[in-house]
Amino acid sequence: MKILDGKKIFSDIKSELKKEVSNLKKNNLKSPHLAAVLIGNNPASLTYVNAKVRACKEIGFGSTVITLPQEISQTDLLKEIDELNNSKKIDGIIVQLPIPSHIDENTVIHRISYKKDVDGFHPINLGRMVLGLPCFLPATPFGIITLIEKYNIQTLGQKCLVIGRSNIVGTPISILMSRNKNFGNCTVTLAHSKTKNLKSLSLDSDIIIVAIGSPHFLKKEMVKKSAVVIDVGIHRIPSELKRSGFELIGDVHTDVSDLASYMTPVPGGVGPMTIASLLKNTLYSAKKVIY
Ligand code: NAP
């Protein structure tokens, strides 16, 4: 089994982006700048935002974190987003999910200017993705496609099963895997919680992408020999063996590695690729290559 090493590809992409920043500076252009909105004090959200800010610093991007209280009203949050939309300094805006339940997630996502929507969640970007038009691809699916491309995984005519149909991962990756493009052209099945006979579908699949949020859900007996397995899930499980007190595990059981030809690790697979995509989208926004 070969590891689809997201950490390594992320490091390569950061080196490329660093060069892009120095070229911009040579031409007296400003560095790309990412704004991250963090609401409340969810430790996982804080970790994700810190990782994104750290990556920005490493490659010379500017970054701004707007930390807001858990009780912020939707009106006040939308005002913050409007300010970021109007700021000439800011190229990319993300609102770290999940957001508090008294705020409507869609209203917030739709308020971010699609021209600064570097997470690729806005309906204009998703719609343009479906139509094959230039857009900010959603960060996690973009990261998965990049990983597949970097490892030259054969996709043409392959049977791909996507498990999970969220707007941010499952649904968009199912579209990207089926489009008529290099590293697409799969015959895709999109499974969800109402799917019957999931095991027979997964046993028949060449590529399996799991994004359901259920620890170690996909097991060895559900996978055929030489399948490519991509694990999007990420869970913090208490662990006495780790100094931090927890370990990170995915939606795929580690025993799948006995059969898979390629597999993403957790951590170090899809997670870093999501950040890599976010940075790439922020650069595209600063260079105005899409809008
Ligand atoms: P989500 O919004 O929580 O949706 C889960 C999806 O999985 C739903 O479509 C649900 O079906 C389906 N599902 C749940 N249980 C199932 C089952 N037993 N069999 C088949 N389908 C099932 O998902 P998400 O936001 O995409 O997140 C999924 C996981 O990926 C989470 O662990 C999340 O933390 C992780 N994640 C990681 C990254 C990264 O960068 N590594 C990025 C995003 C998300 P229904 O639609 O029928 O309810």
Boltz pocket constraint, residues with backbone or C-beta under 6 A from the ligand:
constraints:
  - pocket:
      binder: B
      contacts: [[A, 140], [A, 163], [A, 164], [A, 165], [A, 166], [A, 167], [A, 168], [A, 169], [A, 170], [A, 191], [A, 192], [A, 193], [A, 194], [A, 195], [A, 198], [A, 210], [A, 211], [A, 212], [A, 213], [A, 214], [A, 231], [A, 232], [A, 233], [A, 234], [A, 235], [A, 270], [A, 271], [A, 272], [A, 274]]
      max_distance: 6.0
